[in-house]
Amino acid sequence: MFALLVFTLVGIGAQLVDGALGMAFGVTATTLLIFSGIGPAHASAAVHLAEVGTTLVSGASHWRFRNVDWGVVAKLGVPGAVGAFLGATVLSSLSTEAAIPVTSTILLAIGVYVALRFSVRPPAVAHARTSPHSARFLSPLGLFGGFIDASGGGGWGPITTSTLLSCGKTAPRTVIGSVSASEFLVALAASIGFLVGLGRESLGNLLVVAGLALGGAIAAPIAAWLVSRVPATLLGTAVGGVIVLTNAQKLFTAFEISGTASTLLYLLIVAGWIALLTVSWRRSRLTRAESAGALERLEPARPELREPAADRTS
């Protein structure tokens, strides 16, 4: 019972991050499972099986708050499912450790770009609620993201969300909602792939799966509401920081950077991230003030509506 509670809390925390930022559920949960002694393939299988439930609730919640572009879901999610199935079957028999430094370097660079893009110079079309991207762009992105997600135990959000945000053509809430909704197809296909590759072993750790799924289902509506309320500049900067921190940790591990050196590097990253978040927060406050002022200027002058009722009837 205690173990179920622990994994439920992990699921809540991971889903709050994933639903609000469009990434990190798989990375967080898989890291915890591997740390507890579960093998990479079995850990990824458990996480993706849990994600079948959490992503279904998350997608429905984002749809409820109008954060989903279903065109993106179809063009991104279907190829992503194909890639996830292939990645799951590959991970069942192979190790992808050699690819981690390359993938992490690419994602770290994208994270830096996203953080700077939304804090220093936000996209002019950051509020576009429908994505202009075609299947020619989204399908290869989904295929690659799905493969990395299943074979590496996480990566769908960092690859797809960060890439779409870096393009600056769609509102962050729409990007995150659409990526979260399409992740259901990825998680389902990955689970089937692990079932094919691992057999009944992929259905082990059901207590872990139950805890993660329950916690994720509880947190999904909250995260969907959160992403519809947070300013685009803050959201984009937060996503960029998460990408940088996550992939910096992978690179430090791959190149055996530890001790004082890693601590100083982490402090520099966090300090830079806080500075950019501060800039984004100030910019969002200025934008809200300007918008409120514009609405007041556009409001028709109708003083009779502001007169007390007694004066109007005398």
Contacts in CASP RR format, 6 or more apart in sequence:
PFRMAT RR
TARGET T0000
AUTHOR 0000-0000-0000
METHOD contacts of the structure
MODEL  1
MFALLVFTLVGIGAQLVDGALGMAFGVTATTLLIFSGIGPAHASAAVHLA
EVGTTLVSGASHWRFRNVDWGVVAKLGVPGAVGAFLGATVLSSLSTEAAI
PVTSTILLAIGVYVALRFSVRPPAVAHARTSPHSARFLSPLGLFGGFIDA
SGGGGWGPITTSTLLSCGKTAPRTVIGSVSASEFLVALAASIGFLVGLGR
ESLGNLLVVAGLALGGAIAAPIAAWLVSRVPATLLGTAVGGVIVLTNAQK
LFTAFEISGTASTLLYLLIVAGWIALLTVSWRRSRLTRAESAGALERLEP
ARPELREPAADRTS
3 207 0 8 1.000
3 208 0 8 1.000
4 207 0 8 1.000
4 210 0 8 1.000
4 211 0 8 1.000
4 214 0 8 1.000
7 207 0 8 1.000
7 208 0 8 1.000
7 210 0 8 1.000
7 211 0 8 1.000
7 212 0 8 1.000
8 211 0 8 1.000
8 212 0 8 1.000
8 214 0 8 1.000
8 215 0 8 1.000
8 218 0 8 1.000
9 215 0 8 1.000
10 28 0 8 1.000
10 29 0 8 1.000
10 32 0 8 1.000
10 211 0 8 1.000
10 212 0 8 1.000
10 215 0 8 1.000
11 25 0 8 1.000
11 29 0 8 1.000
11 50 0 8 1.000
11 54 0 8 1.000
11 211 0 8 1.000
11 212 0 8 1.000
11 214 0 8 1.000
11 215 0 8 1.000
11 216 0 8 1.000
11 219 0 8 1.000
12 215 0 8 1.000
12 216 0 8 1.000
12 218 0 8 1.000
12 219 0 8 1.000
13 28 0 8 1.000
13 215 0 8 1.000
13 216 0 8 1.000
13 219 0 8 1.000
14 24 0 8 1.000
14 25 0 8 1.000
14 26 0 8 1.000
14 28 0 8 1.000
14 29 0 8 1.000
14 212 0 8 1.000
14 216 0 8 1.000
15 25 0 8 1.000
15 54 0 8 1.000
15 58 0 8 1.000
15 215 0 8 1.000
15 216 0 8 1.000
15 217 0 8 1.000
15 218 0 8 1.000
15 219 0 8 1.000
15 220 0 8 1.000
15 223 0 8 1.000
16 219 0 8 1.000
16 222 0 8 1.000
16 223 0 8 1.000
16 226 0 8 1.000
17 23 0 8 1.000
17 24 0 8 1.000
17 25 0 8 1.000
17 28 0 8 1.000
17 223 0 8 1.000
17 242 0 8 1.000
18 24 0 8 1.000
18 25 0 8 1.000
18 26 0 8 1.000
18 28 0 8 1.000
18 54 0 8 1.000
18 58 0 8 1.000
18 157 0 8 1.000
18 180 0 8 1.000
18 223 0 8 1.000
19 25 0 8 1.000
19 58 0 8 1.000
19 62 0 8 1.000
19 176 0 8 1.000
19 177 0 8 1.000
19 180 0 8 1.000
19 219 0 8 1.000
19 220 0 8 1.000
19 223 0 8 1.000
19 224 0 8 1.000
19 226 0 8 1.000
19 227 0 8 1.000
20 176 0 8 1.000
20 223 0 8 1.000
20 226 0 8 1.000
20 227 0 8 1.000
20 230 0 8 1.000
20 235 0 8 1.000
21 161 0 8 1.000
21 176 0 8 1.000
21 227 0 8 1.000
21 235 0 8 1.000
21 238 0 8 1.000
21 239 0 8 1.000
21 242 0 8 1.000
22 157 0 8 1.000
22 161 0 8 1.000
22 175 0 8 1.000
22 176 0 8 1.000
22 177 0 8 1.000
22 179 0 8 1.000
22 180 0 8 1.000
22 239 0 8 1.000
23 155 0 8 1.000
23 156 0 8 1.000
23 157 0 8 1.000
23 158 0 8 1.000
23 161 0 8 1.000
23 162 0 8 1.000
23 179 0 8 1.000
23 239 0 8 1.000
23 242 0 8 1.000
23 243 0 8 1.000
24 157 0 8 1.000
24 158 0 8 1.000
24 242 0 8 1.000
24 246 0 8 1.000
25 47 0 8 1.000
25 51 0 8 1.000
25 54 0 8 1.000
25 216 0 8 1.000
26 47 0 8 1.000
26 51 0 8 1.000
26 149 0 8 1.000
26 153 0 8 1.000
26 154 0 8 1.000
26 155 0 8 1.000
27 153 0 8 1.000
27 154 0 8 1.000
27 155 0 8 1.000
27 158 0 8 1.000
27 246 0 8 1.000
29 47 0 8 1.000
29 50 0 8 1.000
29 212 0 8 1.000
30 40 0 8 1.000
30 43 0 8 1.000
30 44 0 8 1.000
30 47 0 8 1.000
30 152 0 8 1.000
30 153 0 8 1.000
30 154 0 8 1.000
33 39 0 8 1.000
33 42 0 8 1.000
33 43 0 8 1.000
33 46 0 8 1.000
33 47 0 8 1.000
33 205 0 8 1.000
33 208 0 8 1.000
34 40 0 8 1.000
34 43 0 8 1.000
38 46 0 8 1.000
38 205 0 8 1.000
38 208 0 8 1.000
40 91 0 8 1.000
40 95 0 8 1.000
40 152 0 8 1.000
40 153 0 8 1.000
41 91 0 8 1.000
41 92 0 8 1.000
41 194 0 8 1.000
41 198 0 8 1.000
42 198 0 8 1.000
42 201 0 8 1.000
42 202 0 8 1.000
42 204 0 8 1.000
42 205 0 8 1.000
43 153 0 8 1.000
44 88 0 8 1.000
44 91 0 8 1.000
44 150 0 8 1.000
44 151 0 8 1.000
44 152 0 8 1.000
44 153 0 8 1.000
44 154 0 8 1.000
44 190 0 8 1.000
44 194 0 8 1.000
45 88 0 8 1.000
45 190 0 8 1.000
45 191 0 8 1.000
45 194 0 8 1.000
45 198 0 8 1.000
45 201 0 8 1.000
45 202 0 8 1.000
45 204 0 8 1.000
46 204 0 8 1.000
46 205 0 8 1.000
46 208 0 8 1.000
46 209 0 8 1.000
46 212 0 8 1.000
47 153 0 8 1.000
47 154 0 8 1.000
47 212 0 8 1.000
48 84 0 8 1.000
48 88 0 8 1.000
48 150 0 8 1.000
48 153 0 8 1.000
48 187 0 8 1.000
48 190 0 8 1.000
48 191 0 8 1.000
48 194 0 8 1.000
49 187 0 8 1.000
49 191 0 8 1.000
49 194 0 8 1.000
49 202 0 8 1.000
49 203 0 8 1.000
49 209 0 8 1.000
49 213 0 8 1.000
50 208 0 8 1.000
50 209 0 8 1.000
50 210 0 8 1.000
50 211 0 8 1.000
50 212 0 8 1.000
50 213 0 8 1.000
50 216 0 8 1.000
51 183 0 8 1.000
51 184 0 8 1.000
51 187 0 8 1.000
51 212 0 8 1.000
52 184 0 8 1.000
52 187 0 8 1.000
52 188 0 8 1.000
52 191 0 8 1.000
52 213 0 8 1.000
53 184 0 8 1.000
53 187 0 8 1.000
53 213 0 8 1.000
53 217 0 8 1.000
54 212 0 8 1.000
54 213 0 8 1.000
54 215 0 8 1.000
54 216 0 8 1.000
54 217 0 8 1.000
54 220 0 8 1.000
55 180 0 8 1.000
55 181 0 8 1.000
55 183 0 8 1.000
55 184 0 8 1.000
55 186 0 8 1.000
55 187 0 8 1.000
56 184 0 8 1.000
57 216 0 8 1.000
57 217 0 8 1.000
57 220 0 8 1.000
57 221 0 8 1.000
58 180 0 8 1.000
58 181 0 8 1.000
58 183 0 8 1.000
58 184 0 8 1.000
58 216 0 8 1.000
58 220 0 8 1.000
58 223 0 8 1.000
58 224 0 8 1.000
59 68 0 8 1.000
59 177 0 8 1.000
59 180 0 8 1.000
59 181 0 8 1.000
59 184 0 8 1.000
59 220 0 8 1.000
59 224 0 8 1.000
60 220 0 8 1.000
61 220 0 8 1.000
61 221 0 8 1.000
61 223 0 8 1.000
61 224 0 8 1.000
61 225 0 8 1.000
62 68 0 8 1.000
62 176 0 8 1.000
62 177 0 8 1.000
62 178 0 8 1.000
62 180 0 8 1.000
62 181 0 8 1.000
62 224 0 8 1.000
62 227 0 8 1.000
63 181 0 8 1.000
64 221 0 8 1.000
64 224 0 8 1.000
65 224 0 8 1.000
65 225 0 8 1.000
65 227 0 8 1.000
65 228 0 8 1.000
66 129 0 8 1.000
66 228 0 8 1.000
67 173 0 8 1.000
67 174 0 8 1.000
67 176 0 8 1.000
67 177 0 8 1.000
67 178 0 8 1.000
67 180 0 8 1.000
67 224 0 8 1.000
67 227 0 8 1.000
67 228 0 8 1.000
68 174 0 8 1.000
68 177 0 8 1.000
68 178 0 8 1.000
68 181 0 8 1.000
69 129 0 8 1.000
69 130 0 8 1.000
69 131 0 8 1.000
69 170 0 8 1.000
69 174 0 8 1.000
69 178 0 8 1.000
70 178 0 8 1.000
70 181 0 8 1.000
71 131 0 8 1.000
71 178 0 8 1.000
72 131 0 8 1.000
72 133 0 8 1.000
72 138 0 8 1.000
72 164 0 8 1.000
72 170 0 8 1.000
72 174 0 8 1.000
72 175 0 8 1.000
72 178 0 8 1.000
72 179 0 8 1.000
72 182 0 8 1.000
73 178 0 8 1.000
73 181 0 8 1.000
73 182 0 8 1.000
75 133 0 8 1.000
75 134 0 8 1.000
75 135 0 8 1.000
75 138 0 8 1.000
75 139 0 8 1.000
76 138 0 8 1.000
76 139 0 8 1.000
76 141 0 8 1.000
76 142 0 8 1.000
76 160 0 8 1.000
76 178 0 8 1.000
76 179 0 8 1.000
76 182 0 8 1.000
77 142 0 8 1.000
77 182 0 8 1.000
77 183 0 8 1.000
77 185 0 8 1.000
77 186 0 8 1.000
78 139 0 8 1.000
78 185 0 8 1.000
79 138 0 8 1.000
79 139 0 8 1.000
79 140 0 8 1.000
79 141 0 8 1.000
79 142 0 8 1.000
79 143 0 8 1.000
80 142 0 8 1.000
80 143 0 8 1.000
80 145 0 8 1.000
80 146 0 8 1.000
80 147 0 8 1.000
80 156 0 8 1.000
80 182 0 8 1.000
80 185 0 8 1.000
80 186 0 8 1.000
80 189 0 8 1.000
81 146 0 8 1.000
81 185 0 8 1.000
81 186 0 8 1.000
81 188 0 8 1.000
81 189 0 8 1.000
82 143 0 8 1.000
82 189 0 8 1.000
83 142 0 8 1.000
83 143 0 8 1.000
83 144 0 8 1.000
83 145 0 8 1.000
83 146 0 8 1.000
83 147 0 8 1.000
83 150 0 8 1.000
83 189 0 8 1.000
84 146 0 8 1.000
84 147 0 8 1.000
84 149 0 8 1.000
84 150 0 8 1.000
84 156 0 8 1.000
84 186 0 8 1.000
84 187 0 8 1.000
84 189 0 8 1.000
84 190 0 8 1.000
84 193 0 8 1.000
85 150 0 8 1.000
85 189 0 8 1.000
85 190 0 8 1.000
85 192 0 8 1.000
85 193 0 8 1.000
86 147 0 8 1.000
86 150 0 8 1.000
87 146 0 8 1.000
87 147 0 8 1.000
87 150 0 8 1.000
87 151 0 8 1.000
87 190 0 8 1.000
87 193 0 8 1.000
88 150 0 8 1.000
88 151 0 8 1.000
88 189 0 8 1.000
88 190 0 8 1.000
88 191 0 8 1.000
88 192 0 8 1.000
88 193 0 8 1.000
88 194 0 8 1.000
88 196 0 8 1.000
88 197 0 8 1.000
89 193 0 8 1.000
89 196 0 8 1.000
89 197 0 8 1.000
90 96 0 8 1.000
90 147 0 8 1.000
90 151 0 8 1.000
91 150 0 8 1.000
91 151 0 8 1.000
91 152 0 8 1.000
91 153 0 8 1.000
91 194 0 8 1.000
92 193 0 8 1.000
92 194 0 8 1.000
92 196 0 8 1.000
92 197 0 8 1.000
92 198 0 8 1.000
93 197 0 8 1.000
94 151 0 8 1.000
96 151 0 8 1.000
96 152 0 8 1.000
100 152 0 8 1.000
100 250 0 8 1.000
100 254 0 8 1.000
101 250 0 8 1.000
101 251 0 8 1.000
101 254 0 8 1.000
101 255 0 8 1.000
103 148 0 8 1.000
104 247 0 8 1.000
104 248 0 8 1.000
104 250 0 8 1.000
104 251 0 8 1.000
104 254 0 8 1.000
105 247 0 8 1.000
105 251 0 8 1.000
107 158 0 8 1.000
107 159 0 8 1.000
107 162 0 8 1.000
107 243 0 8 1.000
107 246 0 8 1.000
107 247 0 8 1.000
108 243 0 8 1.000
108 244 0 8 1.000
108 247 0 8 1.000
108 248 0 8 1.000
108 251 0 8 1.000
110 162 0 8 1.000
110 163 0 8 1.000
110 166 0 8 1.000
110 243 0 8 1.000
111 162 0 8 1.000
111 166 0 8 1.000
111 239 0 8 1.000
111 240 0 8 1.000
111 241 0 8 1.000
111 243 0 8 1.000
111 244 0 8 1.000
111 247 0 8 1.000
112 240 0 8 1.000
112 244 0 8 1.000
113 166 0 8 1.000
114 162 0 8 1.000
114 165 0 8 1.000
114 166 0 8 1.000
114 236 0 8 1.000
114 237 0 8 1.000
114 239 0 8 1.000
114 240 0 8 1.000
114 241 0 8 1.000
114 243 0 8 1.000
115 236 0 8 1.000
115 237 0 8 1.000
115 239 0 8 1.000
115 240 0 8 1.000
115 241 0 8 1.000
115 243 0 8 1.000
115 244 0 8 1.000
115 273 0 8 1.000
115 276 0 8 1.000
116 276 0 8 1.000
117 123 0 8 1.000
117 165 0 8 1.000
117 166 0 8 1.000
117 168 0 8 1.000
117 236 0 8 1.000
118 126 0 8 1.000
118 165 0 8 1.000
118 172 0 8 1.000
118 232 0 8 1.000
118 233 0 8 1.000
118 235 0 8 1.000
118 236 0 8 1.000
118 237 0 8 1.000
118 239 0 8 1.000
118 240 0 8 1.000
118 280 0 8 1.000
119 233 0 8 1.000
119 236 0 8 1.000
119 237 0 8 1.000
119 276 0 8 1.000
119 277 0 8 1.000
119 279 0 8 1.000
119 280 0 8 1.000
119 283 0 8 1.000
120 276 0 8 1.000
120 279 0 8 1.000
122 232 0 8 1.000
122 233 0 8 1.000
122 283 0 8 1.000
123 168 0 8 1.000
123 169 0 8 1.000
125 168 0 8 1.000
125 169 0 8 1.000
125 170 0 8 1.000
126 168 0 8 1.000
126 171 0 8 1.000
126 172 0 8 1.000
126 232 0 8 1.000
126 233 0 8 1.000
127 171 0 8 1.000
127 232 0 8 1.000
128 169 0 8 1.000
128 170 0 8 1.000
128 171 0 8 1.000
128 174 0 8 1.000
129 170 0 8 1.000
129 171 0 8 1.000
129 174 0 8 1.000
130 170 0 8 1.000
130 174 0 8 1.000
131 164 0 8 1.000
131 169 0 8 1.000
131 170 0 8 1.000
131 174 0 8 1.000
131 175 0 8 1.000
131 178 0 8 1.000
132 169 0 8 1.000
132 170 0 8 1.000
133 164 0 8 1.000
133 167 0 8 1.000
133 169 0 8 1.000
133 170 0 8 1.000
141 159 0 8 1.000
141 160 0 8 1.000
141 163 0 8 1.000
141 164 0 8 1.000
142 159 0 8 1.000
142 160 0 8 1.000
144 159 0 8 1.000
145 155 0 8 1.000
145 156 0 8 1.000
145 157 0 8 1.000
145 159 0 8 1.000
145 160 0 8 1.000
146 155 0 8 1.000
146 156 0 8 1.000
146 159 0 8 1.000
146 186 0 8 1.000
146 190 0 8 1.000
148 154 0 8 1.000
148 155 0 8 1.000
148 156 0 8 1.000
148 159 0 8 1.000
149 155 0 8 1.000
149 156 0 8 1.000
149 157 0 8 1.000
149 159 0 8 1.000
149 186 0 8 1.000
149 190 0 8 1.000
150 186 0 8 1.000
150 189 0 8 1.000
150 190 0 8 1.000
150 193 0 8 1.000
150 194 0 8 1.000
156 179 0 8 1.000
156 183 0 8 1.000
156 186 0 8 1.000
157 179 0 8 1.000
157 183 0 8 1.000
158 243 0 8 1.000
158 246 0 8 1.000
158 247 0 8 1.000
160 179 0 8 1.000
160 182 0 8 1.000
161 175 0 8 1.000
161 176 0 8 1.000
161 179 0 8 1.000
161 239 0 8 1.000
162 239 0 8 1.000
162 240 0 8 1.000
162 243 0 8 1.000
164 170 0 8 1.000
164 175 0 8 1.000
164 179 0 8 1.000
165 172 0 8 1.000
165 175 0 8 1.000
165 236 0 8 1.000
165 239 0 8 1.000
165 240 0 8 1.000
171 232 0 8 1.000
172 227 0 8 1.000
172 232 0 8 1.000
172 235 0 8 1.000
172 236 0 8 1.000
172 239 0 8 1.000
173 227 0 8 1.000
173 228 0 8 1.000
173 230 0 8 1.000
173 232 0 8 1.000
173 235 0 8 1.000
176 227 0 8 1.000
176 235 0 8 1.000
176 239 0 8 1.000
177 224 0 8 1.000
177 227 0 8 1.000
180 224 0 8 1.000
191 202 0 8 1.000
194 202 0 8 1.000
195 202 0 8 1.000
195 203 0 8 1.000
227 235 0 8 1.000
230 238 0 8 1.000
231 280 0 8 1.000
231 284 0 8 1.000
231 287 0 8 1.000
231 288 0 8 1.000
232 284 0 8 1.000
233 280 0 8 1.000
233 283 0 8 1.000
233 284 0 8 1.000
233 287 0 8 1.000
234 277 0 8 1.000
234 280 0 8 1.000
234 281 0 8 1.000
234 284 0 8 1.000
236 280 0 8 1.000
237 273 0 8 1.000
237 276 0 8 1.000
237 277 0 8 1.000
237 279 0 8 1.000
237 280 0 8 1.000
238 277 0 8 1.000
241 269 0 8 1.000
241 273 0 8 1.000
241 276 0 8 1.000
244 269 0 8 1.000
244 273 0 8 1.000
245 266 0 8 1.000
245 269 0 8 1.000
245 270 0 8 1.000
245 273 0 8 1.000
248 265 0 8 1.000
248 266 0 8 1.000
248 269 0 8 1.000
251 257 0 8 1.000
252 258 0 8 1.000
252 262 0 8 1.000
252 265 0 8 1.000
257 265 0 8 1.000
304 312 0 8 1.000
END
